[in-house]
């Protein structure tokens, strides 16, 4: 962060509604920040944030930081350390809205600690602020999810490309503006979930993807906003299609549709359930002491790898193909319409959610490239036009400065 920007920020905020007392506090905070940056060298996150100022998503991000700093709600904020930016994707991203979107993946509404994060191998599912359309295409414009686990007192973010964990906890002083803010320093920048095709590739589900491309069904899957896929393992799918080479394109498409729920992203925390597949057939998800099972027609499969997150939904890997080629398009259309209405209602109802969205005790939790897991969804996050950009940036810097004083 350049000194000139540090000097001008208090005046940007003063031009709005700040009092002399507030201006003095901001100046003190900025001075503390300058000292912290000079002695610690942890400047990468602030410098990266400076890059996105002025973009739509960047403005949204600093506006949410303003909310966190002024005590409007409870928040958890993950700050990647300086080393996290070395050679990381954000360094090479030229689309600044995308970069800002990645930063919003580090902010959560709700205060999370080891006390309310499930212990490993379980995990707690939380909803982040990331819902920019470049990175997220969930139903009802819902924000993306993140999976946290408490590994013997260390908070880890699971399902990432590289191991990510909290390396230090930054506690706010008792007289802080917002005591309901929890901040952590991370060992890496968080990776957003990948596209569906990338997720299928990275988790070695090529046989399912090949069948989907053969029928052009992959186009529907990739363009969906909110989708749940029960994908047979590569071994199971390869063996099935080798033994059923007489299946025509229509039969394969109907069969694949009975592995899909269209318009809803259903995570493992929402098991069990009864619903309708994208082919219009009943789907039943049941659980017992030996695991979770999905049934369609006369076939039942066990979920062997849950919660592989994608930008537009979730994949659960199952141990066998669901042999059901029946279809009912009327039922499928009705189910999709109901799911779309439910998504809009849920988004409005969850706008104030600050508690964990769900916890799983699964020993085979989120995995695969860039994948995380989540449960019921959180709010849509829009820019607050009443918050001045200069004040928001100043609050971000003041907030980090306050953490520096505590450290």
C-alpha positions in Angstrom: 0.0 0.0 0.0 1.4 3.4 -1.0 1.9 6.1 1.6 -0.1 8.5 -0.6 -3.2 6.3 -0.4 -2.8 6.0 3.4 -2.7 9.8 3.7 -5.8 10.5 1.5 -8.1 7.9 2.9 -9.1 9.8 6.1 -10.0 12.8 3.9 -12.2 10.6 1.6 -14.1 9.5 4.6 -14.2 12.9 6.2 -15.9 14.3 3.0 -18.8 12.1 3.9 -20.0 12.2 7.6 -17.0 11.7 9.9 -16.5 13.7 13.0 -13.1 15.0 14.2 -13.0 12.2 16.7 -13.6 9.6 14.0 -11.0 11.2 11.8 -8.5 11.1 14.6 -9.2 7.5 15.2 -8.8 6.7 11.5 -5.5 8.6 11.4 -4.2 6.6 14.4 -5.3 3.3 12.9 -3.6 4.2 9.6 -0.4 5.1 11.4 -0.5 1.8 13.2 -1.1 0.0 10.0 1.9 1.8 8.4 4.1 0.7 11.3 2.8 -2.9 11.1 3.5 -3.1 7.4 6.9 -1.7 7.9 7.9 -4.1 10.6 6.1 -7.3 9.5 6.2 -7.1 5.7 2.7 -8.7 5.5 1.6 -6.3 2.7 0.4 -8.7 0.0 -3.3 -8.8 1.0 -3.7 -5.1 1.3 -1.8 -4.5 -1.9 -4.0 -7.1 -3.7 -7.1 -5.4 -2.3 -5.9 -2.1 -3.7 -5.9 -3.7 -7.2 -9.7 -4.4 -7.1 -10.8 -1.0 -5.8 -13.3 0.5 -8.3 -14.6 -2.8 -9.7 -18.2 -3.8 -9.0 -17.2 -6.9 -7.0 -14.3 -5.1 -5.3 -16.7 -2.4 -4.1 -19.0 -5.1 -2.8 -16.1 -6.7 -0.9 -14.9 -3.5 0.8 -18.6 -2.6 1.6 -19.0 -5.9 3.4 -15.7 -5.2 5.2 -17.3 -1.9 6.3 -20.2 -3.9 7.7 -17.8 -6.2 9.6 -15.8 -3.2 11.0 -18.8 -1.2 12.2 -20.5 -3.9 14.2 -23.4 -4.7 11.8 -23.6 -8.5 12.4 -21.0 -11.2 13.1 -18.3 -12.2 10.6 -15.4 -14.5 10.1 -12.6 -13.2 7.9 -9.7 -15.3 6.5 -6.6 -13.2 5.6 -4.0 -15.0 3.5 -0.5 -14.3 4.7 2.2 -12.8 2.6 3.6 -16.2 1.5 0.2 -17.2 0.4 0.4 -14.8 -2.6 3.7 -16.1 -3.9 3.1 -17.9 -7.1 -0.6 -18.1 -6.4 -3.3 -17.7 -9.0 -4.3 -14.2 -7.8 -0.9 -12.9 -8.8 -1.7 -13.9 -12.4 -5.4 -12.9 -12.7 -6.0 -9.9 -14.9 -9.8 -9.8 -14.6 -10.1 -7.7 -11.4 -13.7 -8.6 -10.8 -12.7 -12.3 -10.7 -9.8 -11.4 -8.3 -12.3 -9.5 -6.1 -14.6 -12.5 -6.3 -11.9 -14.7 -4.9 -11.4 -12.3 -2.0 -15.1 -12.5 -1.1 -14.6 -16.3 -0.7 -12.6 -15.4 2.4 -15.4 -13.6 4.2 -18.2 -15.5 6.1 -21.2 -14.1 7.9 -21.2 -15.6 11.4 -18.5 -16.0 14.0 -16.8 -19.4 13.7 -14.2 -20.9 16.1 -13.0 -24.3 17.1 -16.0 -24.3 19.5 -18.6 -24.5 16.7 -16.5 -26.2 13.9 -16.9 -29.9 13.8 -13.8 -32.0 14.7 -12.0 -34.0 12.0 -13.0 -36.2 10.2 -16.2 -34.3 10.3 -16.6 -30.8 8.9 -18.8 -27.7 9.3 -20.3 -26.1 6.2 -20.5 -22.3 6.0 -21.7 -19.9 3.3 -19.3 -17.3 2.1 -19.9 -14.0 0.4 -18.8 -15.2 -3.0 -21.6 -15.1 -5.5 -20.1 -13.2 -8.5 -21.5 -14.8 -11.7 -18.0 -15.4 -13.0 -17.3 -17.9 -10.3 -20.7 -19.0 -8.9 -23.8 -20.2 -10.7 -25.9 -21.7 -7.9 -29.7 -21.6 -7.7 -31.4 -18.4 -6.5 -28.1 -16.5 -6.9 -26.9 -18.1 -3.7 -23.3 -17.7 -2.5 -20.7 -20.4 -2.6 -19.9 -22.6 0.4 -16.8 -23.6 2.3 -15.9 -26.6 4.5 -14.1 -26.1 7.8 -12.7 -28.8 10.1 -11.2 -28.6 13.5 -8.1 -30.8 13.4 -6.9 -31.1 17.0 -7.4 -27.4 17.6 -6.2 -26.2 14.1 -8.9 -24.9 11.7 -8.3 -26.3 8.3 -10.2 -25.6 5.0 -10.7 -28.9 3.2 -11.1 -29.7 -0.4 -8.5 -27.2 -1.7 -5.9 -27.7 -4.4 -3.2 -27.5 -1.7 -3.5 -27.9 2.1 -4.9 -24.7 3.7 -5.0 -24.0 7.4 -5.2 -21.2 9.9 -1.7 -20.3 11.0 -2.7 -17.7 13.6 -5.7 -16.2 15.2 -6.2 -12.5 15.5 -8.5 -11.5 18.4 -10.0 -8.1 18.6 -9.6 -6.1 21.9 -12.5 -5.8 24.2 -13.2 -2.2 23.2 -13.3 -3.0 19.5 -16.2 -1.6 17.4 -17.4 -5.1 16.6 -16.6 -7.8 19.1 -18.5 -10.3 16.9 -15.7 -10.4 14.3 -13.2 -13.3 14.2 -10.1 -13.0 12.0 -7.7 -15.7 11.0 -4.5 -15.7 9.0 -4.4 -18.4 6.4 -1.5 -20.3 4.9 -2.8 -20.0 1.3 -5.3 -18.1 -0.8 -8.6 -20.1 -1.1 -9.4 -21.7 -4.5 -13.0 -21.2 -5.7 -14.7 -24.4 -6.7 -14.1 -25.3 -10.4 -16.5 -25.7 -13.3 -18.4 -29.0 -13.6 -16.1 -30.3 -16.3 -13.0 -29.5 -14.4 -14.4 -31.2 -11.3 -15.2 -34.3 -13.2 -11.7 -34.4 -14.7 -9.9 -33.7 -11.4 -11.8 -36.4 -9.6 -11.3 -39.0 -12.3 -14.9 -39.3 -13.4 -14.1 -39.4 -17.1 -16.4 -42.3 -17.9 -19.4 -40.4 -16.6 -18.3 -37.3 -18.5 -17.7 -39.2 -21.7 -21.3 -40.6 -21.6 -22.6 -37.1 -20.9 -20.8 -35.7 -23.8 -21.8 -38.5 -26.1 -25.5 -37.6 -25.5 -24.8 -33.8 -25.4 -26.2 -34.0 -21.8 -23.1 -32.3 -20.6 -24.3 -29.0 -22.0 -27.4 -29.1 -19.8 -25.3 -30.0 -16.7 -22.8 -27.3 -17.3 -25.4 -24.6 -17.9 -27.6 -25.5 -14.9 -27.9 -23.1 -12.0 -28.0 -25.4 -9.1 -27.4 -29.1 -9.7 -26.7 -32.3 -7.8 -25.0 -35.2 -9.5 -24.6 -38.7 -8.2 -21.7 -39.8 -10.4 -20.7 -43.4 -10.6 -17.0 -44.0 -9.9 -14.9 -44.3 -13.0 -14.5 -48.1 -12.5 -18.2 -48.6 -12.0 -19.2 -46.5 -15.0 -16.5 -48.0 -17.3 -17.6 -51.5 -16.4 -21.3 -50.7 -16.8 -21.0 -49.1 -20.3 -18.7 -51.9 -21.5 -21.3 -54.5 -20.4 -24.2 -52.5 -21.9 -23.0 -51.4 -25.3 -26.4 -51.9 -26.8 -27.8 -48.8 -25.0 -28.7 -46.1 -27.5 -28.3 -42.4 -27.0 -31.8 -41.9 -25.7 -31.4 -44.6 -23.1 -28.1 -43.3 -21.9 -29.5 -39.8 -21.6 -32.5 -41.0 -19.6 -30.2 -43.1 -17.4 -27.8 -40.1 -16.7 -30.8 -38.0 -15.9 -31.7 -40.4 -13.1 -28.4 -39.6 -11.5 -29.1 -35.8 -11.5 -31.3 -33.4 -9.5 -31.9 -30.3 -11.5 -32.3 -26.9 -9.9 -31.2 -27.9 -6.4 -27.8 -28.2 -4.8 -28.1 -30.8 -2.1 -25.2 -31.4 0.2 -24.5 -34.3 2.5 -25.9 -32.3 5.5 -29.3 -32.4 3.8 -29.4 -36.2 3.7 -31.8 -38.0 3.8 -34.5 -36.8 1.3 -37.0 -37.8 -1.3 -37.0 -35.9 -4.6 -37.4 -36.2 -8.4 -34.6 -36.8 -10.8 -33.9 -34.7 -13.9 -35.5 -37.6 -15.9 -38.7 -37.3 -13.8 -38.2 -40.5 -11.7 -38.4 -40.7 -7.9 -35.0 -40.5 -6.1 -34.6 -41.6 -2.5 -31.6 -40.8 -0.4 -31.5 -42.9 2.8 -28.9 -43.2 5.6 -28.1 -45.7 8.2 -25.1 -46.7 10.3 -23.2 -48.0 7.3 -23.5 -44.9 5.2 -25.7 -43.0 2.7 -27.5 -44.6 -0.2 -29.3 -43.3 -3.3 -32.1 -45.3 -5.0 -33.7 -45.0 -8.4 -36.1 -47.6 -9.7 -34.8 -51.0 -8.5 -31.2 -49.8 -8.2 -29.4 -48.6 -5.1 -25.9 -47.2 -4.8 -23.7 -46.2 -1.9 -22.2 -42.7 -1.7 -18.5 -43.2 -1.4 -17.3 -39.6 -1.8 -19.7 -36.8 -0.9 -19.6 -33.1 -1.5 -17.3 -32.4 -4.4 -18.1 -28.8 -5.0 -18.5 -27.2 -8.4 -19.2 -23.6 -9.4 -22.9 -24.6 -10.1 -23.6 -27.4 -7.7 -22.2 -30.5 -6.1 -21.1 -34.0 -7.1 -21.5 -37.1 -4.9 -19.5 -40.2 -6.1 -21.4 -43.5 -5.9 -20.2 -47.1 -6.1 -22.4 -48.3 -8.9 -24.6 -47.1 -11.8 -28.3 -46.6 -11.1 -29.9 -48.8 -13.8 -33.0 -46.9 -14.5 -33.8 -45.7 -18.1 -37.4 -44.7 -17.4 -38.3 -41.0 -17.8 -41.3 -38.7 -17.2 -40.7 -35.3 -18.6 -43.8 -33.8 -17.1 -42.7 -34.8 -13.6 -39.2 -33.5 -14.4 -40.5 -30.1 -15.4 -42.7 -29.9 -12.4 -39.8 -30.8 -10.0 -37.6 -28.1 -11.6 -40.2 -25.5 -11.3 -40.7 -26.3 -7.6 -37.0 -26.3 -7.0 -36.6 -22.8 -8.6 -39.4 -21.4 -6.5 -38.0 -23.0 -3.3 -34.5 -21.5 -4.1 -35.9 -18.0 -4.3 -37.8 -18.4 -1.0 -34.8 -19.9 0.7 -32.5 -17.1 -0.4 -34.8 -14.6 1.2 -35.3 -16.6 4.4 -31.6 -17.2 4.9 -30.5 -13.5 4.5 -29.7 -13.2 8.2 -28.2 -16.6 8.9 -25.1 -16.4 11.0 -24.9 -20.0 12.4 -23.2 -22.9 10.7 -25.3 -24.1 7.8 -24.6 -27.8 8.7 -22.0 -30.2 10.0 -21.1 -33.7 8.7 -19.5 -36.5 10.6 -18.4 -38.2 7.4 -15.0 -39.7 7.3 -14.8 -39.1 3.5 -15.7 -35.5 3.3 -15.1 -32.9 0.6 -12.3 -33.7 -1.7 -11.2 -33.3 -5.3 -9.7 -30.2 -7.0 -11.0 -27.0 -5.5 -13.9 -28.7 -3.9 -15.6 -27.8 -0.6 -18.9 -28.7 0.9 -21.9 -26.9 2.0 -25.4 -27.1 3.3 -28.4 -24.9 3.3 -27.7 -21.7 1.6 -26.9 -18.2 2.9 -27.8 -14.7 1.7 -27.3 -12.9 -1.5 -24.8 -10.0 -1.0 -25.4 -6.8 -2.8 -23.5 -3.6 -2.8 -24.8 -1.0 -0.3 -24.8 2.3 -2.2 -24.9 4.3 1.0 -21.4 3.2 2.0 -18.7 5.5 0.5 -15.8 3.7 -1.2 -13.2 5.8 0.7 -14.8 5.0 4.0 -15.0 1.3 3.2 -11.3 1.2 2.3 -10.4 3.2 5.4 -12.4 0.7 7.5 -10.6 -2.2 5.9 -7.2 -0.6 6.7 -8.3 0.4 10.2 -9.6 -3.1 10.8 -6.3 -4.6 9.8 -4.4 -2.0 11.8 -6.5 -3.0 14.9 -5.5 -6.6 14.4 -1.9 -5.5 14.1 -2.0 -3.7 17.5 -3.4 -6.9 19.1 -0.6 -9.0 17.5 
